Amino acid sequence: MPAAPPRRPSNGGRSARTPTGRDLAALLDTGISALGQQLSQRPLSAPVPIIDESLVPIESLLYRGRAALDRAVALRNELRGASRGPSGEELAELYDLLELATTE
């Protein structure tokens, strides 16, 4: 059985114009708004209770001691392999890591 011929677009054979600029922004706004309404009426999953909302001190997230020294060495190696000089942010991170390496 031969394959069916391809269907012609309903706009007279021309392909649809891709929206740009304001038309694209309006299309996206409409789609996002509709999605938000659908999700508020029928969420994708059941709500999950958050068991622990306690804050974590920022200091607990910093490198310390040997871990800080290891990260400083890794950063140094990255900087050595770079084809440019270190940025101010990279140097600041390296200096901070060296200071944190002295703490436990």
MOMONOR-V876260 format. One record per pair of residues at least 24 apart in sequence whose C-alpha atoms are under 10 Angstrom apart, sorted by the first residue. I is the first residue (numbers start at 1). GAP is how many residues later the second one is. Records with the same first field share a line. If there is no record, write none. Layout:
BEGIN
I = GAP + GAP
END
This chain:
BEGIN
62 = 34 + 35 + 38
63 = 33 + 34 + 37 + 38 + 40 + 41
64 = 33 + 34 + 35 + 36 + 37 + 38 + 39 + 40
65 = 32 + 33 + 34 + 35 + 36 + 37 + 38 + 39
66 = 34 + 35 + 36 + 37 + 38
67 = 30 + 33 + 34 + 37
68 = 26 + 28 + 29 + 30 + 31 + 32 + 33 + 34 + 35 + 36
69 = 25 + 28 + 29 + 30 + 31 + 32 + 33
70 = 27 + 28 + 31
71 = 26 + 27 + 30
72 = 24 + 25 + 26 + 28 + 29
73 = 24 + 25
END
